Amino acid sequence: MKALIIGNVWPEPVSSAAGARILQLLRAMQNLGYKIHFACAAGKTNYAEDLENLDITTQEIKLNDVSFDQYIATLNPDLVLFDKFVIEEQFGWRVKEQCPDAIRILETIDLHGLRKGREAALKAGVPFTEDFLDNDFAKREIASIYRCDLTLVISEAEMQLLEKYFRVPKQQIFYLPFMVDEVTSSTSSNWKRFEERAHFVTIGNFRHEPNWQSVLQLKKGIWPLIRKELPQAEMRIYGSYPAEKHTQLHNANEKFYVLGRAESAFEVIEDARVLVAPLLTGAGLKGKLLEAMQCGTPAVTSTVGAEGMHGELPFNGIVTDDSALFAQAAIELYTNEDNWLQARANGIEVINERFLASKGQPEFATRLSALKQNLISHRKSNFTGSMLWHQSLQASKFMSKWIAEKNK
């Protein structure tokens, strides 16, 4: 069996949670017996994963170009996964025309309509409400979900939003969170101890707006309060692709360090005693919080940050949206070893109960098998999807064709 993944960018697992997530999906499909092909129209960076080394065949493709039709018709994959809805908009109709029997899967990584709605509420200076979900990103994203045979949703909170607010049928969506290895007693025994760690850390790709807003929140509202109580502690901020506005926040006198890209997120997180992530916006699951659990590093975050992470289980730290309480929680975890150890134990439980690859991969395999066996009836039951494929609604298709002709 052949699977084609069409990427929005070439995966950079060290740079972003999205990059780590796509590699988890690639490994999962390899374990299901698929020969993986990865195609992308974006330029490669020096930090892109060497997919060929992982036995994955890669292909550079072009936007709005008939060469993709020839490529995919020759490849003739059994399954095509679109990495984000904008990729489905660009290539979905071409896949449908050239390979109508291929299963089409959408990977959301997070609900863009939710993230953009939260950003709009923050910009307006008002609390987020469901009214902010009435945005163009949400409309395009939901349309993409209906056009595909299955959509992968990483967060339980977003599953509920899709089912209850957007009324997406359950058969169209599948909950598939992070998939990582179990944290064993052998693993945790090698973690650095409380007294071997120092300072605070946060990490996240600076190109991702929620990460930038989180750093601003630290700088203006939280770090001054922490520093007042812990004058020897440092705030270390790591993230790929910092711009000048990001590095301008660096201030050694305030022990507020903007350090740019980390060669290993796990190393810098395990060196720290506490991870802080006061996220004001965003969606999906937060890779930095998962990595903190994998390193035995307690965390303090916001309601948005913790969303979908721990379910009914205790969080591996403290969750609060108030800046003063956030600072106090960070200080408490930093100075109280008993609370710190309990938070660490909570993180182990969360990973082993909610994010194991040994659980997620078999469930994914079962869902794919059922979909493959019942693909015709599944598509017939999705009338909304069929309606969206009607030619009168295919503006993106004909715009792409027009651009292709124009480029000639």
C-alpha positions as CSV (number, residue, x, y, z in Angstrom):
1,M,0.0,0.0,0.0
2,K,1.1,3.5,-0.8
3,A,0.3,6.7,1.2
4,L,1.0,10.2,0.0
5,I,1.3,13.0,2.6
6,I,1.2,16.5,1.1
7,G,2.8,18.8,3.5
8,N,2.3,22.5,4.1
9,V,6.0,22.7,4.9
10,W,8.8,20.2,5.2
11,P,8.7,18.8,8.7
12,E,10.9,20.4,11.3
13,P,10.3,18.4,14.5
14,V,12.8,20.4,16.5
15,S,11.2,23.7,15.5
16,S,7.5,23.0,16.1
17,A,5.0,20.7,17.6
18,A,3.4,20.5,14.1
19,G,6.6,19.0,12.8
20,A,6.8,16.4,15.6
21,R,3.2,15.6,15.0
22,I,3.5,14.9,11.3
23,L,6.5,12.5,12.0
24,Q,4.3,10.6,14.5
25,L,1.7,10.2,11.7
26,L,4.4,9.1,9.2
27,R,5.7,6.5,11.7
28,A,2.1,5.3,12.4
29,M,1.4,4.7,8.8
30,Q,4.7,3.0,8.2
31,N,3.8,0.6,11.1
32,L,0.5,-0.1,9.3
33,G,2.4,-1.3,6.3
34,Y,2.2,1.8,4.0
35,K,5.1,2.8,1.8
36,I,5.2,6.6,2.5
37,H,5.7,9.3,0.0
38,F,5.9,13.0,1.1
39,A,5.4,15.9,-1.3
40,C,5.6,19.6,-0.6
41,A,5.6,22.8,-2.5
42,A,7.4,24.9,0.1
43,G,11.2,25.4,0.1
44,K,13.3,23.2,2.4
45,T,15.2,24.8,5.3
46,N,18.4,23.6,6.9
47,Y,16.4,22.3,9.8
48,A,14.0,20.0,7.8
49,E,14.0,16.4,8.8
50,D,15.9,14.0,6.5
51,L,12.8,12.0,5.4
52,E,14.8,9.9,2.9
53,N,16.8,8.6,5.9
54,L,13.5,7.4,7.4
55,D,12.7,5.4,4.2
56,I,10.3,8.0,3.0
57,T,10.3,9.0,-0.6
58,T,10.1,12.8,-1.1
59,Q,8.9,14.9,-4.0
60,E,9.0,18.6,-4.6
61,I,5.8,19.8,-6.2
62,K,4.4,23.0,-7.6
63,L,1.2,25.0,-6.8
64,N,-1.4,25.5,-9.5
65,D,0.5,23.3,-11.9
66,V,-0.7,20.3,-14.0
67,S,2.6,18.5,-13.2
68,F,1.0,17.4,-9.9
69,D,-1.8,15.7,-11.8
70,Q,0.8,13.6,-13.7
71,Y,2.8,12.9,-10.6
72,I,-0.1,11.6,-8.5
73,A,-1.7,9.7,-11.4
74,T,1.6,7.8,-11.8
75,L,2.0,7.2,-8.1
76,N,-1.6,6.1,-7.7
77,P,-1.6,6.1,-3.8
78,D,-4.2,4.2,-1.7
79,L,-4.3,7.0,0.8
80,V,-3.6,10.7,0.6
81,L,-3.2,12.9,3.8
82,F,-3.4,16.7,3.5
83,D,-1.4,18.5,6.2
84,K,-3.8,21.4,7.0
85,F,-7.0,22.5,5.2
86,V,-5.1,25.0,2.9
87,I,-3.3,22.0,1.3
88,E,-6.6,20.2,0.8
89,E,-8.0,23.4,-0.9
90,Q,-5.0,23.5,-3.2
91,F,-4.7,19.8,-4.1
92,G,-7.8,18.0,-2.9
93,W,-9.7,18.4,-6.2
94,R,-6.7,17.2,-8.2
95,V,-6.4,14.1,-6.0
96,K,-10.1,13.4,-6.4
97,E,-9.9,13.7,-10.2
98,Q,-6.8,11.6,-10.7
99,C,-7.2,9.0,-7.9
100,P,-10.9,8.9,-7.0
101,D,-10.6,5.6,-5.0
102,A,-7.8,6.9,-2.7
103,I,-8.9,7.6,0.9
104,R,-8.6,11.3,1.6
105,I,-7.6,12.3,5.1
106,L,-7.2,15.8,6.6
107,E,-4.8,16.5,9.4
108,T,-5.9,19.6,11.3
109,I,-3.1,19.8,13.9
110,D,-5.3,22.4,15.5
111,L,-8.6,24.1,14.5
112,H,-7.5,27.2,12.7
113,G,-10.9,28.8,13.0
114,L,-10.7,28.4,16.7
115,R,-7.2,29.8,16.9
116,K,-8.1,32.8,14.6
117,G,-11.2,33.4,16.6
118,R,-9.3,33.6,19.8
119,E,-6.8,36.0,18.2
120,A,-9.6,38.2,17.1
121,A,-11.1,38.3,20.6
122,L,-7.7,39.2,22.1
123,K,-7.1,42.0,19.5
124,A,-10.6,43.4,20.3
125,G,-9.8,43.2,24.0
126,V,-12.9,41.2,24.9
127,P,-13.4,37.6,26.2
128,F,-13.6,34.9,23.6
129,T,-17.1,33.6,22.8
130,E,-18.5,31.3,20.2
131,D,-19.5,34.4,18.1
132,F,-15.8,34.6,17.1
133,L,-16.0,31.2,15.5
134,D,-18.0,32.8,12.7
135,N,-14.9,33.6,10.7
136,D,-13.6,32.7,7.2
137,F,-11.0,30.3,8.5
138,A,-13.6,28.2,10.2
139,K,-15.9,28.1,7.2
140,R,-13.1,27.0,4.9
141,E,-11.8,24.5,7.4
142,I,-15.2,22.9,8.0
143,A,-15.8,22.7,4.3
144,S,-12.5,20.9,3.9
145,I,-13.5,18.4,6.7
146,Y,-16.6,17.5,4.8
147,R,-14.8,17.1,1.5
148,C,-12.4,14.6,3.0
149,D,-13.2,11.0,4.0
150,L,-11.8,11.4,7.5
151,T,-10.3,14.2,9.6
152,L,-7.8,13.7,12.4
153,V,-8.4,15.9,15.4
154,I,-5.7,16.1,18.0
155,S,-7.7,17.5,21.0
156,E,-10.8,16.2,22.8
157,A,-11.9,19.8,23.3
158,E,-11.9,20.3,19.5
159,M,-13.8,17.1,18.9
160,Q,-16.5,18.4,21.2
161,L,-16.5,21.7,19.3
162,L,-16.8,20.0,16.0
163,E,-19.6,17.7,17.1
164,K,-21.7,20.1,19.3
165,Y,-21.1,23.5,17.8
166,F,-20.4,22.8,14.1
167,R,-22.5,19.7,14.0
168,V,-20.0,17.6,12.1
169,P,-21.0,14.0,11.9
170,K,-19.0,11.6,14.1
171,Q,-18.1,9.4,11.2
172,Q,-16.2,12.3,9.5
173,I,-13.8,13.0,12.4
174,F,-11.4,10.9,14.5
175,Y,-9.7,11.8,17.7
176,L,-5.9,11.0,17.4
177,P,-3.8,12.9,19.9
178,F,0.0,12.9,20.3
179,M,1.5,9.4,20.1
180,V,4.7,8.9,22.2
181,D,6.5,6.2,24.1
182,E,5.5,5.2,27.6
183,V,7.3,6.8,30.5
184,T,8.7,3.9,32.5
185,S,10.3,3.9,35.9
186,S,13.6,3.4,34.1
187,T,13.0,6.5,32.0
188,S,12.0,8.7,35.0
189,S,14.9,7.5,37.1
190,N,17.3,9.1,34.6
191,W,15.6,12.5,34.8
192,K,17.5,15.3,36.5
193,R,16.5,15.8,40.1
194,F,15.0,18.9,41.7
195,E,18.3,20.2,43.1
196,E,20.1,19.6,39.7
197,R,17.8,22.1,37.9
198,A,17.5,25.8,37.9
199,H,15.7,28.6,36.2
200,F,12.5,28.9,34.1
201,V,12.0,28.0,30.5
202,T,9.5,28.4,27.7
203,I,9.9,27.3,24.1
204,G,8.0,27.7,20.8
205,N,8.3,28.7,17.2
206,F,8.3,32.5,17.0
207,R,6.4,32.4,13.7
208,H,3.4,31.0,15.6
209,E,1.5,34.0,16.9
210,P,0.2,32.4,20.1
211,N,3.9,31.8,21.2
212,W,4.7,35.4,20.6
213,Q,1.8,36.6,22.6
214,S,2.8,34.3,25.4
215,V,6.3,35.7,25.5
216,L,4.8,39.2,25.7
217,Q,2.6,38.2,28.6
218,L,5.7,36.8,30.4
219,K,7.7,39.9,29.8
220,K,5.1,42.5,30.8
221,G,2.9,40.8,33.4
222,I,4.5,37.8,34.9
223,W,8.3,37.8,35.0
224,P,8.6,41.0,37.0
225,L,6.5,39.4,39.7
226,I,8.6,36.2,39.7
227,R,11.9,38.1,39.7
228,K,10.8,40.1,42.7
229,E,10.6,36.9,44.8
230,L,13.4,35.0,43.0
231,P,16.0,37.5,42.0
232,Q,18.6,34.8,41.1
233,A,16.4,32.9,38.7
234,E,16.5,33.3,35.0
235,M,13.8,33.3,32.3
236,R,15.1,31.4,29.3
237,I,13.1,31.7,26.1
238,Y,13.8,29.4,23.1
239,G,12.2,29.4,19.7
240,S,13.0,29.0,16.1
241,Y,12.9,31.9,13.6
242,P,13.1,34.9,16.0
243,A,12.7,38.3,14.3
244,E,14.1,41.6,15.6
245,K,10.9,42.4,17.5
246,H,11.5,39.1,19.4
247,T,15.1,39.5,20.2
248,Q,14.5,43.1,21.4
249,L,12.9,41.7,24.5
250,H,16.2,40.1,25.5
251,N,17.5,41.9,28.7
252,A,20.4,40.4,30.7
253,N,19.9,42.9,33.5
254,E,16.4,41.6,34.0
255,K,17.6,38.0,33.5
256,F,15.1,37.7,30.6
257,Y,17.0,35.8,27.9
258,V,15.7,35.4,24.4
259,L,18.0,32.6,23.2
260,G,16.6,31.6,19.8
261,R,16.6,28.1,18.4
262,A,17.3,25.2,20.7
263,E,19.2,22.3,19.2
264,S,17.4,20.0,21.6
265,A,14.1,21.0,23.2
266,F,14.3,18.1,25.6
267,E,17.7,19.2,26.9
268,V,16.8,22.8,27.6
269,I,13.5,21.8,29.2
270,E,15.1,19.2,31.4
271,D,17.7,21.7,32.5
272,A,15.0,24.0,33.8
273,R,13.1,23.5,37.1
274,V,9.8,24.8,35.8
275,L,8.3,25.5,32.3
276,V,5.9,28.4,31.9
277,A,3.4,28.9,29.1
278,P,0.9,31.7,29.7
279,L,-0.8,31.2,26.3
280,L,-3.6,33.7,25.6
281,T,-4.6,32.2,22.2
282,G,-4.0,29.0,20.3
283,A,-5.7,25.7,19.7
284,G,-4.8,22.0,19.5
285,L,-2.4,20.4,21.9
286,K,0.7,22.2,23.2
287,G,3.9,20.3,22.2
288,K,5.9,22.2,24.8
289,L,3.7,20.9,27.6
290,L,4.0,17.3,26.4
291,E,7.8,17.7,26.2
292,A,7.8,19.0,29.7
293,M,6.0,15.9,30.9
294,Q,8.5,13.7,28.9
295,C,11.3,15.5,30.7
296,G,9.8,15.4,34.2
297,T,9.5,19.2,34.2
298,P,6.4,20.6,36.0
299,A,4.6,23.5,34.2
300,V,2.4,26.4,34.8
301,T,0.1,27.3,31.9
302,S,-3.2,29.0,31.1
303,T,-6.6,27.4,30.4
304,V,-5.9,27.6,26.7
305,G,-2.6,25.9,27.2
306,A,-4.0,23.1,29.2
307,E,-7.0,22.5,26.9
308,G,-7.2,18.9,25.8
309,M,-3.9,18.0,27.6
310,H,-4.9,16.2,30.8
311,G,-8.6,15.4,30.6
312,E,-9.9,14.4,34.0
313,L,-6.4,13.7,35.4
314,P,-4.4,16.2,37.5
315,F,-2.3,18.5,35.4
316,N,1.5,18.3,35.7
317,G,1.6,21.6,37.5
318,I,-0.8,24.5,37.8
319,V,-3.4,26.1,35.5
320,T,-4.4,29.7,35.9
321,D,-5.3,32.7,33.7
322,D,-4.5,35.4,36.3
323,S,-1.0,37.0,35.9
324,A,-0.5,37.4,39.7
325,L,-1.6,33.9,40.4
326,F,0.4,32.6,37.5
327,A,3.6,34.1,39.0
328,Q,2.8,32.8,42.5
329,A,2.2,29.3,41.1
330,A,5.5,29.4,39.3
331,I,7.3,30.5,42.4
332,E,5.5,27.7,44.5
333,L,6.6,25.0,42.1
334,Y,10.1,26.4,41.9
335,T,10.6,26.4,45.6
336,N,8.5,23.5,47.0
337,E,10.1,20.2,46.1
338,D,7.1,18.1,47.4
339,N,4.7,19.9,45.1
340,W,7.2,19.7,42.3
341,L,7.6,16.0,42.6
342,Q,3.8,15.5,42.7
343,A,3.4,17.6,39.5
344,R,6.1,15.4,37.8
345,A,4.2,12.3,38.8
346,N,1.0,13.8,37.4
347,G,2.8,14.3,34.1
348,I,3.8,10.7,33.9
349,E,0.2,9.6,34.5
350,V,-1.1,11.9,31.8
351,I,1.3,10.6,29.1
352,N,0.8,6.9,30.0
353,E,-3.0,7.3,30.1
354,R,-3.6,9.6,27.2
355,F,-0.7,9.8,24.7
356,L,0.8,6.4,24.1
357,A,1.6,5.4,20.5
358,S,0.8,1.8,21.6
359,K,-2.8,2.8,22.1
360,G,-3.2,5.5,19.3
361,Q,-1.7,3.5,16.4
362,P,-4.0,0.4,16.8
363,E,-7.1,2.6,17.1
364,F,-6.0,4.5,13.9
365,A,-5.4,1.2,12.1
366,T,-8.9,0.0,13.1
367,R,-10.6,3.2,11.8
368,L,-8.6,3.1,8.6
369,S,-9.5,-0.5,7.9
370,A,-13.2,0.1,8.5
371,L,-13.1,3.2,6.2
372,K,-11.4,1.3,3.5
373,Q,-13.9,-1.5,3.6
374,N,-16.9,0.8,3.5
375,L,-15.6,3.7,1.5
376,I,-18.4,3.8,-1.0
377,S,-21.2,3.8,1.6
378,H,-19.3,6.2,3.7
379,R,-19.1,8.7,0.9
380,K,-22.8,8.2,0.0
381,S,-23.8,9.1,3.6
382,N,-21.8,12.3,3.4
383,F,-24.3,14.4,1.4
384,T,-22.8,17.7,2.5
385,G,-19.4,16.6,1.2
386,S,-20.9,15.7,-2.1
387,M,-22.6,19.0,-2.3
388,L,-19.4,20.8,-1.7
389,W,-17.8,18.9,-4.6
390,H,-20.5,20.2,-6.9
391,Q,-18.8,22.2,-9.7
392,S,-20.7,25.4,-8.9
393,L,-18.9,25.5,-5.5
394,Q,-15.4,24.7,-6.8
395,A,-14.1,28.3,-7.0
396,S,-10.6,27.2,-5.8
397,K,-10.4,24.6,-8.5
398,F,-11.2,26.9,-11.4
399,M,-9.0,29.7,-9.9
400,S,-6.1,27.2,-9.9
401,K,-6.8,26.2,-13.5
402,W,-6.9,29.8,-14.5
403,I,-3.6,30.5,-12.8
404,A,-2.0,27.5,-14.5
405,E,-3.1,28.7,-17.9
406,K,-1.9,32.2,-17.1
407,N,1.5,30.9,-16.1
408,K,1.9,29.2,-19.5
